[in-house]
């Protein structure tokens, strides 16, 4: 069945630059009294109203710049991270701190989470002091982590059991797009929450897609990252082969960047790859994790993905050489080792 989607353009610059408190305050959404008997407090989200308080869980390579952009836009942001020291730069910008995901969720209208893997995403949302325990009717939880559909549905179930709304919103983009507010959000779940947090997504990103039911956003992200990982593996093979036959890999980068197969990824990462430099924007271990999850998704519908499967083996090899925390473009090094062994 084809997934439903809708595309929303980026807010104009003159609108995006205003502090969040300057947005008009009309109700965004409110839970149906038939659905919840619990009385909704004045601080919860309402139909047409911009969230007054925003939580952010997970301040790694992606989460930190995303939260920073919300703070700079004037949002009232409360943060949490397993390693508290990672919160300090944001606290200096005016963010507040809570000692657990539960406390963040309880104190905020909407809470975002950017975690490294499915296990962390579930623990932060559903664990002993997880965000779900701080949720209540009128609140919202937006998981921008890259996880599989089953994980997203599990988190959604716990959040909705508390009477809150849930949106999965994995992002396409790495460190630099996160810093520049140029991410692409692939969302699915409760449409009222999507509408409620749209201005916040537009602060952090350049576009947003609504894809329907929970699981569709996760699936779209895994397909995108499966393609990306395969492209990088093939590009790496090309760089190695060009040098092996006596060509200048730097010229190959220029040729590729000007041709029909041009992609921003090649022109951005190619020059540093030629120098064997891999400044981390998207860790290799996360690319391999996404390939693994994408292969699982393909297996669930009996879809052959031989190219992605081969790429996954190369990333696994790169991890075995201690390259997990390098940028995913360091997969090139695994090919170099293979060449030396032959």
N, C-alpha and C positions, 0 to 999 in steps of 0.2 A: 504493500500500500504506500502510495506517495505521501511524503510528509508535508504537512501544511506549513507554509512559511510566509513571513511578511518582513519587509525591509524598511527600516526607519533611518532617515538621513541624520547626519551629525547636526547638533544645534549650531546655529550661527555664532560666530565668535563674540558678538556683542552680548548674546544671551548667556553663553558659556562662562564668560568672565565674571559674572555677577556672583557675589556670595550667595550661598544656598538660602540664607535667611531672607533674601530679597525676592524669592519666588512667591507667587500668590498662594495663600493658604486656604484652599478649599478642600473638602473631603476627597481623598484618593480612593479609598474603598473601606467598607466596614463589613465585618462578618454578619451573615444573616442571623437574626435572632432565633430562627428555626434551627439553625445549625449549632449554636452555642447558647447555653443558658447563663454562662458566666457574664457578669456585667463588665463592660469594656471601660477601662480608665481613660481619662482625658488625654493621656500621653500617647495612646496607641494611634496607629495609622488610620486615617479616615479618607473617604473617597475624595479625590481631587487635591489632596494636601501633600506637600513635600515632607518626607520624613525629617523630624526635628533632630533625631539622634541616630547615628550610624555606628555600628560595631564592625570591627575588622579583626578576624582571627587568622594568624599566619602571616609573618612578615619576612618572607624569604626574598629571593631574587625578584619575584613578581609582586607579591603582596605589599612589600614596603613602598615601592613607587606608586602603586595603585592607591594605597591609603594616603600617601603624601599628596597626591593630586586632589583627593577629596578634602583634605585639610586646607590646602591652598585655595580651594574654591569657596571656603567659608563654612564647610560642614562641621558639625559638632561630632567629632570622632572619638570613639573609645576603642582601645586596642588590647590585644593579648597575643603572646607568643610563648612557646615552650621555653625558649631562652630569652629571659626578660631583657637582657642588654640590647637585643635587637629592637626593642621598643623605644629606647632612649632618644634616638634622633627624631622620632615622631613626637615624643613627649615635649621635646624642646621647641617643636613647632606649634604646640598647643593641644595635642591629643591628651586624652585621659587614659588611665590604665586600670584594668581589673585583673584579678589574680586567677580567673578561670573563665572558660568559654561560657559557663552557666551564668556567671555574674555579668559578663558583657551582654549576653542575650537578654537578661532580665532588665538591664538598664537602658536598652536601646530599642527604637522602633523597628529597625531593620538591621540584620547582621550579615555581613559578607564573610566567606571563608575561602582562603586560598591555601590548600594543603598539598603536600608533595605526592601522595599516593592514596589509593583507596583505603588502606588500613588507617592512615592518619586521619583521613576525612571522616571515617566512621567513628573513630575514637573521640575526635573533637566534637562531633555532633551528638553522638549517642552514648558516650562513655559516662563514667561515674559522675564527673562534674561537667558533662557535655552541654552544649548549647540548648539541646532539646529540653533540658530541665529548667532552663530559664525562659522558655517560650510560653506564650499565652495567646488567647484570641486577640486579633488585631495586630499582632507582630508578624514579621516576615524573615525568612532565612534564605539567603542567596548563596549557593555553593558554586564558586567559580573555579574549583579544582578540576583537574582532568582525571576522571574516574570512569569505570565501566557502568553500563546501564543498571545492572543489578545493585551496585553500591548506591547509585543515585536514588533508586526506588526505595532502598532500605532507609536511607537518611530521610527521604520525603515522608515515609510512613511514620517515623518517630516524631518529626516536626509537626505533621498534621494531627497526630494523636494528641498533641498539646493544644490544638485549636488554632495554630498559626498557619501561615501560608508558606509555600515552598517554591523556589525557582532554581533550577540548575542553569548555570550560565558559564560553562567553560569558555576560555578565551583562545582565540587564534592570535599569536604574536608572542614575542619574547621580551627580554629586558628593555631594549631601547623603545619599542612601541609602548611598553608599560610606562616608561618614564615620560614619554611624549604624549600620553593620552591617546594613543592610536590603535588600541586593541579592537578586536572584533569579537562581540559577544554572541554565543550560540546558545540561545535560551530555550527552555521548555518547562512546563509546569503551570502554576496558577497564573492565568492571564492578568487578573487584577494586580498581582504583585509585580508582574512585568511592567504594567502601566505605571505603577506607583514608583518604581525605582528607575524608570527611564531617564530622568534627568541626571541621576547618579551614574548610570551606565554611560551617558553622553559626556560626562566629565572625564571618565576613565578610558573611553574608547571612541573610535571614529564611526562605528556602525554596530547595529544590533539586529539579530534575526530572532523571530519567535517561531519555534518549530513544533508546537503542539504539546503532546503528552510527555511526561517525565521519561527520560531514556533517550529521546530523540536528540537532545542537545549533546549528551555524552557520545552517542553514536556518530554524530556529525564530526565532533572533535577528533574522535579516534580515526575516522576515515581521513580527515585532513592531515593528521600527524603521521598516519601510515604512508601517505603519498610523500610527505616531506622527508621522512626518514629514508625512503627508497630513493628519492631524488638525490639526497646527500651522499648516499652510498655509491650511486652511479657516477656522480660528479667526482668523487674521490678516486674512483677507478680510472676515470678519464685523465685526471691530473697525474696520477702515477704512470699511466701508460704513455702519456705525452713525453714525460721526462725520460722514460725508459728507452724511447725510440729517438731521443736526441732533440726533441722540441722544447721550447721554452714554455713551461706551464703558465707563466704570467700572460703570455700572448694568447694561450688557450682561453684564459679567463676573459680577455678582451673580446675574442671571437665569439664565445658563447654569449657574452653580455649584449652583443649587438645583433644576434641572430634570432631566429624564430623561437628557439628554446630559451631565450633570455628569461631570467627570473631574478627578482631583487636579492634572493638568498645567495645566488651565485656571485653577483657583483659585489655584495657586501662581505661575504666570507671568503671568497676566492683569494684575494690579495694576502690575507693573513695566513690562510692555509698553505700558500706557496712558501711562506716564511716559517712554516711549522709552528705557528702561534695560534692558540685557541682560547682567546678570552671568553670566559663563560657567560653566555647569554641564555642558553638553554642546555642544562647539564645532560651529558650523554646518557647517564643512568635513567633520566626521565624519558628520553627518546626511546630507549630500549623498553622501558615499562609500557609506553604507549603502543609500541609495535606488538608487544606481548598481548596487551588487551585487545588490540585491533584483530590480531590473529584469532583470539578467542571469540570475538564477535563474528568473524567470518566463519569459524567452525560451527557456531550456533545456527547458521543458516545454510550450512554445507556449500559455502562459496570458496572455490580454490583461490588462493593468494600466494602463488609460488615466488613472485618477485619480493613481496614483503617478507615472506618466510626466510628467504636467502639473506635479505638485508638484516633481519633480526639476528641471525647467526653471527653476522659480522660485528654488530654492536655488542653482542654477548662476548665475542672474542676481545673486543676493545676494552670492555669492563675487566676481563681477566688480566689485562696488561696494566691495570691500575688507572684507567682513564675515566672512571665513572664521573668524577666531579669536573672534568674538563668540558668544554663546549662540545656539543654533539658532532661538530665538524672534525673533532679529533679522531673520529672513526677512520680517517685517512691513515693514522699511525698503525692501525691494525693491518692495513694492506702493506705498509712498509715492512713490518715484521714478517709477514708472510713471504714477501719477496726475498728477504734475507735468509729465510729458511729453505729456499729452493735454489 
